[in-house]
């Protein structure tokens, strides 16, 4: 794996905006960065693809352990959600997508940092923007990227069971979320489904009819939500979420996979697995298993975009990120070996579409914790 410096395309801003990446330079900060790209070998792509498939299978097994052993409290999941999660799991509710964040240097096995299994973003960048970059700059090469085709195929899979329209939405006044929802809507339409956008703030519950509805009072039978489940359970309609009256995408059982509290369960099930890092619910447990003075990372179970992450080495805090998470509790994970390309640390985002690995998006930063403004850099092989 190599990081190769290159010249951005002429009028690159207009080119990425044309395919939906309108948030390429938020507040003047470079987010989409095509002044470099990562070159992987076919073998390295195979390694990442296998890691994604293996880890997803292991996460499903770990979720089964949570259900079997009632580990919901340890994962910070509200008691009110538990029966609905169990029902969703038993129904095997449809799951569209997710994204593993992996540490990988091309030499050592990829290591799981977290699973963004509920509301992953950086989708437009991975599925579309970097593909058109490849077409413009390196047509002779290939890319680990069948995300678009797989999303359409996934929608076609459930099309016969859809009644009416697929409603889709996130929060209002959030550009990245809006463009992500718009792209997902496009894949729906290409699968032959009728669609309608509906912000999460405008999703309502009709108390007389006992249905979720849009602003016109029309039933919402299928709803793609770019909104975390742990937030859904604090909404006014939370008391109705357990009723099997609307198919939410992602499904409720994904609360188990999108929670970093699953990492200790994974490590207990698969100790010393090459794609896992030691992880425990307490600092003391991790300390007993590691060499004296070894570093570790403290992560909130429900944090997003690198928020409230603390990196400790030699008993000293060396990195501490800001945020609003932590009340739900923490997990403690061994430090992942980070690849270093001239001071840039890439994180490999392996996309899982309909339960199979189907693409790669790379975020990088000079900091050791990847955040919401860490650069997206295209790749090829």
C-alpha positions as a printed NumPy array, in Angstrom:
array([[  0.   ,   0.   ,   0.   ],
       [  1.327,   3.409,  -0.965],
       [  0.159,   6.982,  -0.583],
       [  0.842,   8.812,  -3.82 ],
       [  0.78 ,  12.559,  -4.204],
       [ -0.925,  13.873,  -7.316],
       [ -2.47 ,  17.003,  -8.789],
       [ -6.182,  17.584,  -8.254],
       [ -8.317,  17.693, -11.381],
       [ -9.01 ,  21.039, -12.949],
       [-12.291,  22.405, -11.54 ],
       [-12.431,  19.477,  -9.129],
       [-14.915,  21.327,  -6.904],
       [-17.497,  21.467,  -9.68 ],
       [-16.838,  17.846, -10.592],
       [-17.53 ,  16.49 ,  -7.101],
       [-20.489,  18.809,  -6.597],
       [-22.002,  17.46 ,  -9.813],
       [-22.147,  13.967,  -8.302],
       [-23.576,  15.121,  -4.971],
       [-20.504,  15.879,  -2.852],
       [-21.43 ,  19.466,  -2.045],
       [-19.75 ,  19.453,   1.401],
       [-16.184,  19.012,   0.113],
       [-14.755,  22.027,   1.986],
       [-16.813,  22.658,   5.14 ],
       [-15.993,  26.058,   6.646],
       [-12.923,  26.256,   4.411],
       [-11.464,  22.997,   5.743],
       [-10.349,  20.447,   3.149],
       [-12.494,  17.331,   3.516],
       [-12.452,  15.8  ,   0.043],
       [ -8.734,  15.602,  -0.776],
       [ -7.617,  14.421,  -4.189],
       [ -4.104,  15.843,  -3.877],
       [ -3.166,  12.266,  -2.97 ],
       [ -4.533,   8.767,  -3.356],
       [ -3.855,   5.351,  -1.873],
       [ -2.624,   2.613,  -4.162],
       [ -3.377,  -0.909,  -2.955],
       [ -2.499,  -4.274,  -4.404],
       [ -5.141,  -6.823,  -5.366],
       [ -3.962,  -8.938,  -2.428],
       [ -4.51 ,  -6.06 ,   0.006],
       [ -8.015,  -5.532,  -1.353],
       [ -8.708,  -9.236,  -0.847],
       [ -7.457,  -8.966,   2.739],
       [ -9.774,  -6.034,   3.47 ],
       [-12.749,  -7.699,   1.805],
       [-12.223, -10.903,   3.775],
       [-11.804,  -8.955,   7.005],
       [-15.102,  -7.156,   6.371],
       [-16.983, -10.384,   5.689],
       [-15.423, -12.213,   8.626],
       [-16.03 ,  -9.358,  11.048],
       [-19.659,  -8.954,  10.021],
       [-20.246, -12.663,  10.573],
       [-18.562, -12.428,  13.974],
       [-20.622,  -9.367,  14.917],
       [-23.823, -11.248,  14.131],
       [-22.653, -14.062,  16.404],
       [-21.723, -11.572,  19.132],
       [-25.154,  -9.954,  18.877],
       [-26.627, -13.401,  19.417],
       [-24.59 , -13.672,  22.608],
       [-25.945, -10.338,  23.831],
       [-29.481, -11.571,  23.261],
       [-28.886, -14.976,  24.79 ],
       [-27.18 , -13.615,  27.908],
       [-29.204, -10.39 ,  28.303],
       [-26.176,  -8.104,  28.149],
       [-28.265,  -5.061,  27.25 ],
       [-27.525,  -3.122,  30.418],
       [-23.78 ,  -3.594,  29.912],
       [-24.174,  -2.067,  26.466],
       [-26.136,   0.935,  27.709],
       [-29.295,  -0.067,  25.802],
       [-32.54 ,   1.234,  27.37 ],
       [-34.788,  -1.433,  28.845],
       [-37.747,  -0.172,  26.821],
       [-35.931,  -1.076,  23.591],
       [-35.067,  -4.657,  24.542],
       [-38.333,  -6.433,  23.569],
       [-38.415,  -4.578,  20.249],
       [-34.794,  -5.48 ,  19.513],
       [-35.557,  -9.128,  20.218],
       [-38.577,  -9.044,  17.913],
       [-36.589,  -7.341,  15.16 ],
       [-33.872,  -9.981,  15.488],
       [-36.356, -12.84 ,  15.343],
       [-37.967, -11.369,  12.226],
       [-34.511, -10.957,  10.659],
       [-35.498,  -7.436,   9.631],
       [-33.854,  -6.169,   6.45 ],
       [-30.458,  -4.476,   6.82 ],
       [-29.194,  -2.261,   4.021],
       [-25.667,  -1.224,   4.924],
       [-22.924,  -0.519,   7.448],
       [-19.256,   0.426,   7.552],
       [-16.345,  -1.082,   9.439],
       [-13.516,   1.267,  10.407],
       [-10.264,  -0.669,  10.301],
       [ -6.644,   0.113,  11.023],
       [ -4.49 ,  -1.367,   8.236],
       [ -0.989,  -0.743,   6.92 ],
       [ -0.843,  -3.323,   4.13 ],
       [  1.453,  -5.577,   6.176],
       [ -0.26 ,  -6.527,   9.419],
       [ -3.843,  -7.846,   9.601],
       [ -6.597,  -5.192,   9.61 ],
       [ -7.788,  -4.378,  13.126],
       [-11.371,  -3.461,  13.965],
       [-11.752,  -0.005,  15.503],
       [-15.555,   0.162,  15.393],
       [-18.603,  -0.799,  13.363],
       [-20.761,   2.066,  12.079],
       [-23.706,  -0.262,  11.588],
       [-26.682,   2.065,  11.984],
       [-26.171,   5.474,  10.33 ],
       [-22.843,   5.41 ,   8.476],
       [-21.986,   8.422,   6.337],
       [-19.123,   9.142,   3.887],
       [-21.258,   7.119,   1.481],
       [-21.457,   9.577,  -1.424],
       [-17.682,   9.931,  -1.263],
       [-17.04 ,   6.185,  -1.297],
       [-19.723,   5.036,  -3.733],
       [-19.747,   7.86 ,  -6.267],
       [-17.193,  10.681,  -5.945],
       [-14.089,   8.514,  -5.84 ],
       [-15.381,   6.346,  -8.716],
       [-15.702,   9.359, -11.005],
       [-12.279,  10.532,  -9.822],
       [-10.911,   7.156, -10.949],
       [-12.65 ,   7.44 , -14.32 ],
       [-11.125,  10.879, -14.878],
       [ -7.591,  10.162, -13.679],
       [ -6.744,   6.44 , -13.736],
       [ -9.091,   4.596, -16.081],
       [ -6.568,   1.766, -16.429],
       [ -6.876,   0.961, -12.712],
       [ -9.626,  -0.58 , -10.608],
       [-11.232,   0.273,  -7.289],
       [-12.701,  -1.759,  -4.444],
       [-16.138,  -0.312,  -5.055],
       [-19.362,  -2.068,  -6.013],
       [-21.347,  -0.099,  -3.433],
       [-23.769,   1.508,  -5.867],
       [-24.719,  -1.714,  -7.64 ],
       [-25.072,  -3.576,  -4.354],
       [-27.367,  -0.922,  -2.868],
       [-29.694,  -1.154,  -5.865],
       [-29.665,  -4.96 ,  -5.658],
       [-30.494,  -4.781,  -1.94 ],
       [-33.506,  -2.544,  -2.562],
       [-34.693,  -4.88 ,  -5.31 ],
       [-34.548,  -7.709,  -2.796],
       [-37.249,  -6.138,  -0.618],
       [-39.196,  -4.407,  -3.41 ],
       [-41.922,  -7.108,  -3.541],
       [-42.696,  -6.494,   0.147],
       [-42.916,  -2.686,  -0.054],
       [-46.397,  -1.191,   0.277],
       [-46.639,   2.341,  -1.07 ],
       [-43.506,   4.466,  -0.934],
       [-40.169,   4.199,   0.779],
       [-39.892,   7.304,   2.963],
       [-36.376,   8.54 ,   3.659],
       [-35.006,  11.204,   5.952],
       [-32.514,  12.56 ,   8.419],
       [-32.397,  15.744,  10.456],
       [-33.161,  19.11 ,   8.924],
       [-30.445,  21.615,   8.021],
       [-27.579,  19.121,   7.817],
       [-25.982,  19.2  ,   4.371],
       [-24.018,  15.938,   4.523],
       [-27.001,  13.99 ,   5.835],
       [-29.27 ,  15.547,   3.207],
       [-26.963,  14.529,   0.371],
       [-26.549,  11.024,   1.804],
       [-30.337,  10.592,   1.986],
       [-30.7  ,  11.974,  -1.548],
       [-28.18 ,   9.433,  -2.814],
       [-29.894,   6.544,  -1.015],
       [-33.175,   7.748,  -2.494],
       [-31.622,   7.592,  -5.963],
       [-30.581,   3.965,  -5.439],
       [-34.162,   3.232,  -4.334],
       [-35.538,   4.799,  -7.49 ],
       [-33.092,   2.856,  -9.656],
       [-34.418,  -0.296,  -8.005],
       [-37.902,   0.626,  -9.214],
       [-39.313,   1.827,  -5.895],
       [-41.385,   4.931,  -5.314],
       [-39.854,   7.318,  -2.791],
       [-40.618,  10.395,  -0.721],
       [-38.373,  12.394,   1.579],
       [-39.506,  12.899,   5.161],
       [-37.348,  14.585,   7.795],
       [-37.187,  12.804,  11.121],
       [-38.716,  15.914,  12.717],
       [-41.755,  15.459,  10.448],
       [-42.342,  11.778,  11.17 ],
       [-45.472,  11.486,  13.272],
       [-47.701,   8.918,  14.903],
       [-51.477,   8.86 ,  14.309],
       [-52.968,   7.879,  17.647],
       [-56.376,   7.036,  16.185],
       [-55.183,   4.892,  13.286],
       [-52.181,   3.512,  15.179],
       [-49.773,   4.218,  12.318],
       [-46.651,   6.246,  11.679],
       [-47.54 ,   8.985,   9.18 ],
       [-46.04 ,  11.794,   7.114],
       [-47.149,  15.441,   7.246],
       [-50.158,  14.703,   5.036],
       [-51.336,  11.894,   7.304],
       [-50.285,   9.206,   4.813],
       [-49.068,   5.94 ,   6.343],
       [-45.299,   5.451,   6.542],
       [-44.799,   1.72 ,   6.113],
       [-41.086,   1.711,   5.238],
       [-38.748,   4.38 ,   6.558],
       [-35.041,   4.778,   5.877],
       [-33.765,   6.873,   8.771],
       [-30.386,   8.548,   8.872],
       [-30.884,   8.98 ,  12.587],
       [-29.417,   6.805,  15.359],
       [-31.631,   4.345,  17.155],
       [-30.44 ,   5.534,  20.56 ],
       [-31.824,   8.974,  19.651],
       [-35.049,   7.503,  18.282],
       [-35.834,   6.124,  21.725],
       [-35.876,   9.673,  23.137],
       [-38.384,  10.988,  20.598],
       [-42.04 ,  11.665,  21.43 ],
       [-43.096,   8.615,  19.402],
       [-40.676,   6.282,  21.209],
       [-43.459,   4.408,  23.01 ],
       [-44.753,   3.199,  19.63 ],
       [-41.443,   1.996,  18.198],
       [-41.918,  -1.512,  19.537],
       [-45.063,  -2.063,  17.499],
       [-44.546,  -3.888,  14.229],
       [-46.246,  -1.192,  12.157],
       [-43.302,   0.268,  10.211],
       [-40.18 ,  -1.293,   8.728],
       [-37.295,   0.921,   9.798],
       [-34.049,   0.795,   7.85 ],
       [-31.623,   0.228,   9.478],
       [-33.571,  -2.27 ,  11.639],
       [-33.728,  -2.117,  15.397],
       [-31.455,  -5.127,  15.893],
       [-28.642,  -3.001,  14.466],
       [-28.551,  -1.268,  17.879],
       [-26.465,  -4.248,  18.952],
       [-23.893,  -3.916,  16.169],
       [-23.562,  -0.128,  16.173],
       [-22.681,  -0.12 ,  19.874],
       [-19.005,  -0.232,  20.915],
       [-20.175,  -2.31 ,  23.837],
       [-20.118,  -5.192,  21.35 ],
       [-16.309,  -5.028,  21.15 ],
       [-15.692,  -6.77 ,  24.511],
       [-18.228,  -9.446,  23.543],
       [-16.369,  -9.998,  20.274],
       [-13.051, -10.332,  22.089],
       [-14.53 , -12.804,  24.578],
       [-15.95 , -14.909,  21.741],
       [-12.88 , -14.682,  19.499],
       [ -9.837, -14.058,  21.724],
       [ -6.648, -13.295,  19.802],
       [ -8.478, -13.157,  16.476],
       [ -6.129, -11.372,  14.028],
       [ -8.757,  -8.747,  13.115],
       [ -9.658,  -7.843,  16.7  ],
       [ -8.066,  -5.736,  19.433],
       [ -8.344,  -6.7  ,  23.11 ],
       [-11.415,  -4.928,  24.522],
       [-13.113,  -4.989,  27.939],
       [-15.806,  -3.191,  29.895],
       [-13.384,  -2.02 ,  32.587],
       [ -9.903,  -0.545,  32.603],
       [ -8.877,  -3.08 ,  35.231],
       [ -9.798,  -6.072,  33.058],
       [ -7.759,  -4.748,  30.156],
       [ -4.843,  -3.93 ,  32.453],
       [ -4.657,  -7.527,  33.698],
       [ -4.312,  -8.819,  30.13 ],
       [ -1.777,  -6.287,  28.831],
       [  1.902,  -5.744,  29.596],
       [  2.521,  -3.26 ,  32.387],
       [  2.295,   0.307,  31.113],
       [  0.741,  -0.642,  27.784],
       [ -1.469,   2.011,  26.251],
       [ -5.195,   1.825,  25.72 ],
       [ -8.156,   3.784,  24.358],
       [-11.243,   4.738,  26.348],
       [-14.307,   4.99 ,  24.065],
       [-17.929,   5.821,  24.906],
       [-20.215,   3.005,  23.833],
       [-22.345,   5.28 ,  21.652],
       [-19.97 ,   8.039,  20.545],
       [-19.697,   9.13 ,  16.914],
       [-17.049,  10.682,  14.701],
       [-14.25 ,  10.234,  17.225],
       [-15.994,  12.205,  19.998],
       [-14.979,  11.803,  23.66 ],
       [-12.173,   9.365,  22.875],
       [ -9.23 ,   9.302,  25.294],
       [ -5.859,   7.777,  24.406],
       [ -3.632,   6.833,  27.357],
       [  0.013,   5.804,  27.098],
       [  2.294,   5.138,  30.038],
       [ -0.464,   6.207,  32.387],
       [ -0.631,   9.633,  30.739],
       [ -3.448,  11.022,  28.588],
       [ -1.917,  11.892,  25.221],
       [ -5.12 ,  12.517,  23.232],
       [ -8.549,  13.571,  24.453],
       [-11.293,  14.603,  22.052],
       [-14.31 ,  16.731,  22.886],
       [-17.961,  15.757,  22.633],
       [-21.228,  15.057,  24.407],
       [-21.006,  11.303,  24.934],
       [-20.038,   9.143,  27.891],
       [-23.102,   8.943,  30.121],
       [-23.846,   5.553,  28.576],
       [-20.491,   4.187,  29.815],
       [-17.196,   3.265,  28.179],
       [-15.242,   0.357,  26.795],
       [-11.471,  -0.007,  27.006],
       [ -9.582,  -1.182,  23.95 ],
       [ -5.924,  -1.817,  23.206],
       [ -4.309,   0.757,  20.947],
       [ -4.381,  -0.144,  17.267],
       [ -1.152,   0.095,  15.282],
       [ -1.753,   2.997,  12.884],
       [ -0.279,   3.15 ,   9.421],
       [  1.898,   6.219,   8.909],
       [  2.396,   7.788,   5.493],
       [  4.426,  10.961,   5.964],
       [  2.484,  11.729,   9.11 ],
       [ -0.912,  10.758,   7.654],
       [ -2.821,   7.98 ,   9.395],
       [ -5.448,   6.267,   7.195],
       [ -8.522,   4.458,   8.491],
       [-10.033,   1.922,   6.104],
       [-13.801,   2.104,   5.862],
       [-15.012,  -1.251,   4.513],
       [-18.658,  -1.069,   3.453],
       [-21.064,  -3.931,   4.13 ],
       [-24.077,  -3.965,   1.794],
       [-26.813,  -6.532,   2.405],
       [-24.452,  -8.522,   4.668],
       [-21.493,  -8.603,   2.231],
       [-18.362,  -6.468,   1.888],
       [-18.611,  -4.324,  -1.225],
       [-16.375,  -1.281,  -1.124],
       [-13.749,   0.868,   0.537],
       [-13.512,   4.505,   1.598],
       [-10.353,   5.87 ,   3.209],
       [-10.27 ,   8.698,   5.757],
       [ -6.971,  10.073,   6.982],
       [ -5.685,  12.56 ,   9.518],
       [ -2.417,  13.725,  11.018],
       [ -4.081,  13.226,  14.405],
       [ -4.288,   9.763,  15.938],
       [ -8.069,   9.867,  16.307],
       [-10.167,  10.212,  13.159],
       [-12.856,  12.889,  13.486],
       [-15.735,  14.28 ,  11.454],
       [-13.443,  16.579,   9.445],
       [-10.728,  14.013,   8.719],
       [ -9.953,  13.994,   5.011],
       [-11.474,  11.548,   2.551],
       [ -8.806,  10.367,   0.097],
       [ -9.618,   8.217,  -2.973],
       [ -7.971,   4.88 ,  -3.725],
       [ -7.245,   2.448,  -6.536],
       [ -5.574,  -0.881,  -7.1  ]])
